[in-house]
């Protein structure tokens, strides 16, 4: 992701990686190591779920999404992430 364009195209597909990152976080916890990075990545990818497959999303929109508070329509079981 060296350019804003790379961030935007990755952001439109990031929702696919959230479950994998949650699994990695669980494996880290089970191994007794920090799961912080995997949890942060999952949270980021989850916040971008609203842009699922949106090829028109910009890097600026993705960054702005991260700066907002807890989005509306969240599911309590997903720790403040957008509901599916």
C-alpha positions in Angstrom: 0.0 0.0 0.0 2.6 2.5 -1.1 0.1 5.0 -2.6 -3.4 6.3 -1.8 -4.7 4.4 -4.8 -3.4 1.1 -3.3 -5.1 1.9 0.0 -8.4 2.6 -1.7 -8.4 -0.7 -3.7 -7.3 -2.6 -0.6 -10.0 -0.9 1.5 -12.7 -2.1 -0.8 -11.6 -5.7 -0.2 -10.6 -5.4 3.5 -13.9 -6.7 4.8 -12.8 -10.2 3.6 -9.8 -10.2 6.0 -11.6 -9.4 9.2 -12.6 -13.0 10.1 -9.1 -14.2 9.3 -7.5 -11.6 11.6 -9.9 -12.6 14.4 -8.8 -16.2 14.0 -5.1 -15.1 14.1 -5.8 -13.1 17.2 -7.3 -16.2 18.8 -4.3 -18.3 17.9 -2.0 -15.6 19.3 -3.9 -15.6 22.6 -3.9 -19.4 22.7 -0.1 -19.4 22.2 0.3 -16.8 25.0 1.5 -14.0 22.8 0.0 -10.6 22.2 -3.0 -10.5 19.9 -3.0 -6.7 19.7 -1.9 -6.3 16.1 -4.3 -8.9 14.8 -7.2 -7.4 16.8 -6.3 -3.9 15.6 -6.2 -5.1 12.0 -9.6 -6.9 12.4 -11.1 -3.7 13.9 -9.8 -1.6 11.0 -11.0 -4.1 8.3 -14.4 -4.3 10.1 -14.8 -0.5 10.0 -14.3 -0.6 6.3 -17.0 -3.2 5.7 -19.4 -0.3 4.8 -17.2 0.1 1.7 -17.4 -3.6 0.7 -16.4 -3.9 -3.0 -16.8 -0.1 -3.5 -14.3 0.6 -6.2 -15.1 4.3 -6.0 -14.0 4.6 -2.3 -11.0 6.9 -1.8 -8.1 6.7 0.6 -9.4 9.9 2.2 -12.8 8.3 2.9 -11.1 5.3 4.4 -8.9 7.4 6.7 -11.9 9.5 7.7 -13.8 6.4 8.6 -11.1 5.4 11.1 -11.3 8.8 12.7 -15.1 8.7 13.4 -16.6 7.4 16.6 -18.4 4.1 16.8 -20.5 3.9 13.7 -24.3 3.6 13.9 -25.8 0.2 13.3 -23.2 -1.7 15.3 -23.6 -5.1 16.8 -22.8 -5.4 20.5 -21.1 -8.8 19.9 -18.7 -7.2 17.4 -17.2 -4.7 19.9 -18.3 -1.5 18.1 -17.8 -2.7 14.6 -20.4 -2.3 11.9 -23.0 -5.1 11.9 -23.0 -7.5 9.0 
